């Protein structure tokens, strides 16, 4: 008998199917990279943290740390929204500043007499 052949008296090994992959009960959270891009556009100092949190979501999720992945996703989104809010506040402040400067210039110009 050759070594690769099994003897009829040897019991065959039962073959078990491979285990089914475990599915998470919830889907992976969004990476919110769009909000990180918004942070770059509207207030770039927050973009570094937003991109860091956004890029950590997938790795944390795949490593099994679902809570940290959801937290990183939420933080990336929050930083993008904060960047947008800061931009809106600064834009309104600049508009108000220019309105005050123009109103002051017009008021002082009308007080001069040219005769």
Secondary structure as UniProt FT lines:
FT   TURN            3..4
FT   TURN            8..9
FT   HELIX           33..42
FT   HELIX           44..46
FT   HELIX           47..62
FT   TURN            63..64
FT   HELIX           66..110
//
